[in-house]
Amino acid sequence: MYIPWSSAHPESVKRSFIKAELTRLLVVSSNNSLFEESRLEFYSNLLRRGYPQDKLKLWMRVVQYTHRISVLLKKGNKNTDRGVPLLFPSFYNDIWKYMNLNEVFGKITGYWSHRGLVVPDELRGPVIKSLRRTENLFDKASTWNVEVLTSGGIHKRSHLEAFGKLEIRGRIGNPSIPNTSLTLARPARTAHPRSDVNVDALRASKRQRLASAQSPAL
């Protein structure tokens, strides 16, 4: 099951997974005919997932069967001296298109060395971004639903009270826009038009009428 085009994943993620899948097909295909057959099937599956044809034609040309030998040699000569990679957790954001994380980290460690600080070996590995999507309303609502269902009592007020605590924070796709906060408040309760009626007296009167209707006629 491939990521659908309608997904909120950035276009770079979709392009990268297509390249990775084509590389896998390249490695397992022993001749060009098998590779082209697998690539055509992959292309058709992505079309059914909503991917635009012009994008696919462009991305499908990135991996060619003539690259197979170099890919196999590269896989056989992996560099084991790179060290343990440093994961940099963050969220998907367009700002990463304009930042080179390794250069930023190199400036930081260079500043430490200039100040006479020893950079530990654990911080000499390559830096890798570990990005995830931001929380959205669906995530918040799912969390709220779990809290309500596991609270022990499910009734209208618990839903309204939980909904009143629902809060959304985050950036709106642009790093220049400050953090925004949106609170979905619980609607105000309105008095029932018959809230001044004595409910116990009404119930007693109803029971009397039912008893009279069920008693045998004399």
N, C-alpha and C positions, 0 to 999 in steps of 0.2 A: 504494500500500500504506500503510494508516494504522496508527498505533500501536495495538496491541491493548490492551484494558482490563486484561489480566493483566500488562502491562508494569510495571516498577518505577518508571516515571516518576511524578513527583508529579501529583496531580489538577489542579493549576494549569496544568501544561504541556499536559495533554490538553484542558482547557477553552480554553486560549489557541489551540491549533492548530485547534480546531473554529471558534472565532470568526474566525480568519484565513482559513480556507477558505470560510466563509460570506460574508465580506467580498469575497473574490475572485469568488465566484459572483454576488454582488450587482453588482459592477462590470461583469462580462461579459454580464449578462442585460439585454436591451433592454426587457423588459416583465415584469410581475409573474408571468404564467403560466410563463414560462421559468424565472424564479427559483424559484418554488414546485416546479416539476418537478425542477430540479437539487437543491434542498434535500431533497426527498423521497428521491431516489436516494442522496444523501450520508447521510441518516438510516438508510436500509436497510443501507448498507454498514457503518456503525458498529455497528448491531445485530448483524450477522453477525460482527463483530470482538469481540463480547462486552460491549459497553457497556450499562449498565442503562437501561431505558426511561425511568425517572423523571428520571435525570440528563440524558438527551438532550433530553427535552421542555423542560426548564428552560433548557438552554444554547442550544437552537435558537431560542428566542424573543429572544435578545440582539440578533440582526441581523434587521431588517425591511426590506422593499422601500421603505418610506417614508423610510428613511435614505439612499437612494442619492444624492440630490442633494448632501446635506451631505458624504458620503464623497468624491464626485467633486470637489467644490470644495476639500476639504481636501487631496486628492492634487494638485490643480493649483496650490495655494498653499503649497508646502512651504517651511518656514523654513530658509534657507541660512545663517543667521547663528548657528546653534546651536554651531558648532565641532565639532571632532573628538571623538567620544565616548570616554570613558575606560572601558576594559573592566576589570571587577573579577572575576578568576577565583576560583572557589570550587566547593564541592560542594553538591548538593541537601541542604537541611536545613530542618526546620520553623522554625528560628530566624529565617529570612528573612521569615516571615509577620509578625513583630513588629518588624522593623527597616526604617526608611526610609534607604536608602543615601545619597540626596542630602542629607538632613538631617545625617547623620553626617559626610559629606565637607564640608558647609558649616561645621560646627563646627571641623573640622580646619583648613581654610583661614582661617576667622575667627581662630583662635588664632595662626596664622602671621602674619596681618596685624597683630594686636594686639601681637605681639612685634617688629614692624618688619621682618618678612621679606616680600620681594616674591614674590607668587604668579605663576609664569610663565604665559603665555597657554596653554601646552599643557595646563595643569591646570584650565582654566576651562570645559571642555566638559562635557556631561551625563555622568553616571555610569551605566553599564549593567552589570548582573550577568551574568557569563558562567559559568553553572553546569553542572556535569557530574556524573554519578553516581559514587559511590564504587566502588573496586575490590572485587570479590567473589571467592569461591573459584573460579568459572569462569574469571575473568581470570587469576588466579594459575596455575591448572592449564594454561591455554593457553600462557602464557609458559614454563612448565616443560616442556611438551611440545615447543615449538619448540627450546628449548635442548638437549633430549635428542636430537631428530632431527637437529640440525645439529652434534652433537658428534663425529660420525665413527664412533662405536662404539655400537651399540644392543644392550644385554644387560640381564639382570635387575638386576645390581648398579647400573648407571647409573640405572635407574628408581628404585630404592630410595634411592640417594644423593641424587638430585635431589628426591625426595619428602621426604627428611629435612631439606632446606634450605627447604622451603616454609613461609612464615610469613605470617600474616594479621594486619593491624593496622587499626584503625578504631573509630569510634564506633558504638554500637548504636542509631541513630535518635534518641537523646536527648542534647542538648548538655550536660546536667547530669551525664551518666555519663562518667567519665574514660576516656581511651583504653585499649582492651583489646588484649592481644596473645595470639595463639594460635599455637603452633608444633606442627605435625604431625610428630612424631618418627618416625624410621625404626625399624621393629620390630627387636627384638634377634634376631640370628642364632642359631639352635640347631644344635648339633653333629649331624651325620648319624649315625644308629645304626651305620653301617658305616665311620665315618671312620678307624678304627684298622686297617682291612684294607689290605694292600699291593695297590694297584690295578694296578701294573705286573705283579706276579706273576699276578694273576687274568687279565689280558689275554693274557699269554704262555701260560697254561694253556688258555685258550679257543682261541687260534690253533692249538695242538697238537691239540686235539680235532677242530677243523675240518679240519686237514690229514690226520688219520688217517681221518676219515669220507670224504674225497674220494679217498684213495689206492686204486688198484684192488686187488681181492682176489687173493691169490696162489693 
